[in-house]
Amino acid sequence: MEDIEQNYVRCFSTSAGIAVLKHLRKITIERTLGPGSSDAELRGLEAQRALVHQMENMTQRGKK
């Protein structure tokens, strides 16, 4: 698993990679849905959030 973690570090430790992760975080993790949101919208956003968290976690693990 170390090889893939190192690849995440290579991708997301550059200034461009940091900007991309910041943007993804803004449009997923920091996004809120209103009370009228459907179950499908909530599930879709949660799946996106999980993916961004995975990307951030793999990058952090690769730095260790």
SULLIN-V520865 format. One record per residue. N is the residue number from 1. RES is the residue in one letter. SS is DSSP state (h for helix, s for strand, l for the rest). PSI is psi in radians with two decimals (none if undefined). Layout:
n=N res=RES ss=SS psi=PSI
n=N res=RES ss=SS psi=PSI
This chain:
n=1 res=M ss=l psi=-0.36
n=2 res=E ss=h psi=-0.63
n=3 res=D ss=h psi=-0.78
n=4 res=I ss=h psi=-0.64
n=5 res=E ss=h psi=-0.69
n=6 res=Q ss=h psi=-0.62
n=7 res=N ss=h psi=-0.66
n=8 res=Y ss=h psi=-0.76
n=9 res=V ss=h psi=-0.78
n=10 res=R ss=h psi=-0.68
n=11 res=C ss=h psi=-0.76
n=12 res=F ss=h psi=0.20
n=13 res=S ss=l psi=-0.12
n=14 res=T ss=l psi=2.91
n=15 res=S ss=h psi=-0.65
n=16 res=A ss=h psi=-0.76
n=17 res=G ss=h psi=-0.71
n=18 res=I ss=h psi=-0.73
n=19 res=A ss=h psi=-0.69
n=20 res=V ss=h psi=-0.83
n=21 res=L ss=h psi=-0.68
n=22 res=K ss=h psi=-0.76
n=23 res=H ss=h psi=-0.80
n=24 res=L ss=h psi=-0.69
n=25 res=R ss=h psi=-0.75
n=26 res=K ss=h psi=-0.72
n=27 res=I ss=h psi=-0.08
n=28 res=T ss=l psi=-1.24
n=29 res=I ss=l psi=-0.70
n=30 res=E ss=l psi=-0.02
n=31 res=R ss=l psi=2.45
n=32 res=T ss=l psi=2.59
n=33 res=L ss=l psi=2.61
n=34 res=G ss=l psi=3.00
n=35 res=P ss=l psi=-0.32
n=36 res=G ss=l psi=0.14
n=37 res=S ss=l psi=2.48
n=38 res=S ss=l psi=2.88
n=39 res=D ss=h psi=-0.70
n=40 res=A ss=h psi=-0.70
n=41 res=E ss=h psi=-0.78
n=42 res=L ss=h psi=-0.76
n=43 res=R ss=h psi=-0.69
n=44 res=G ss=h psi=-0.79
n=45 res=L ss=h psi=-0.69
n=46 res=E ss=h psi=-0.65
n=47 res=A ss=h psi=-0.72
n=48 res=Q ss=h psi=-0.75
n=49 res=R ss=h psi=-0.74
n=50 res=A ss=h psi=-0.68
n=51 res=L ss=h psi=-0.76
n=52 res=V ss=h psi=-0.72
n=53 res=H ss=h psi=-0.74
n=54 res=Q ss=h psi=-0.74
n=55 res=M ss=h psi=-0.77
n=56 res=E ss=h psi=-0.74
n=57 res=N ss=h psi=-0.74
n=58 res=M ss=h psi=-0.66
n=59 res=T ss=h psi=-0.77
n=60 res=Q ss=h psi=-0.73
n=61 res=R ss=h psi=-0.62
n=62 res=G ss=h psi=-0.37
n=63 res=K ss=h psi=-0.27
n=64 res=K ss=l psi=none
